Amino acid sequence: MGNIGNLSEEKIFQVLKSYLIEAKSHRSIQEEILNMDAPARGGGFVAMQILHHYGIRGDRKGILLRNSFEEEYAKAESDYKIALEILKRHL
């Protein structure tokens, strides 16, 4: 799954929402949203790749529980801003 272009925007939205709003782990996102196995060791790599594509690292897990969407969007840049735009379209 090196190419996230094969995923629908709805699926990407679900991944983003699960991480940024619900603070779910990479493993649970991969199992629950992407319907892929996520072994205890090394599981969640595909979910992590998707998030990294949008410039989302571990420090942003659950960020929208701590900060308002508007606050995050105002300071967002580049791919992270695109991710927030996807969220906004689907919320």
C-alpha positions in Angstrom: 0.0 0.0 0.0 2.7 2.4 -0.9 0.3 4.4 -3.0 -2.5 6.1 -1.0 -4.0 7.2 -4.3 -5.9 3.9 -4.4 -7.9 4.9 -1.3 -11.1 6.9 -1.5 -11.3 10.3 0.2 -13.9 8.8 2.5 -11.4 6.1 3.7 -8.7 8.7 4.1 -11.2 10.9 6.1 -11.9 7.9 8.4 -8.1 7.4 9.0 -7.6 11.1 9.7 -10.6 11.3 12.1 -9.6 8.2 13.9 -6.1 9.6 14.6 -6.6 13.3 15.0 -10.0 13.3 16.8 -10.4 9.8 18.3 -6.7 9.3 19.2 -6.7 5.7 17.9 -3.5 3.8 17.5 -2.0 3.0 14.1 -2.8 -0.7 14.7 -6.5 -0.2 15.5 -6.9 2.2 12.5 -5.3 -0.4 10.2 -7.5 -3.2 11.6 -10.8 -1.3 12.0 -10.7 1.2 9.1 -8.5 -0.3 6.5 -9.6 -3.9 7.3 -6.0 -5.2 7.2 -4.1 -7.4 9.6 -2.0 -5.4 12.1 0.2 -7.8 14.1 1.3 -6.8 17.6 4.9 -6.4 16.3 5.0 -3.9 13.4 1.3 -3.6 13.0 -0.1 -0.3 11.9 2.6 0.5 9.4 0.1 1.1 6.5 -1.9 3.5 8.7 1.2 5.2 9.7 2.3 5.6 6.0 -1.1 7.3 5.2 -0.7 9.7 8.2 2.9 10.5 7.3 1.8 11.3 3.7 -0.1 14.2 5.3 2.7 15.3 7.6 1.0 13.8 10.6 3.3 12.4 13.2 2.9 11.1 16.7 2.7 14.5 18.3 -0.6 15.1 16.5 -2.4 12.0 17.8 -5.7 13.3 19.3 -4.7 16.9 18.6 -8.3 17.9 17.9 -9.2 16.8 21.4 -6.8 19.4 22.8 -7.0 22.2 20.1 -9.9 23.5 18.1 -10.2 22.7 14.5 -9.9 26.5 13.7 -6.7 26.8 15.7 -5.1 23.8 14.0 -6.2 25.0 10.6 -4.9 28.5 11.1 -1.3 27.3 11.8 -1.4 24.2 9.4 0.8 24.1 6.3 1.3 22.0 3.3 0.0 18.4 3.4 -1.3 18.8 7.0 -3.6 21.6 5.8 -4.8 19.3 3.0 -5.6 16.6 5.6 -7.6 19.2 7.7 -9.5 20.2 4.5 -10.5 16.6 4.0 -11.7 16.4 7.6 -13.7 19.6 7.2 -15.4 18.4 4.0 -16.6 15.2 5.8 -17.5 16.4 9.3 
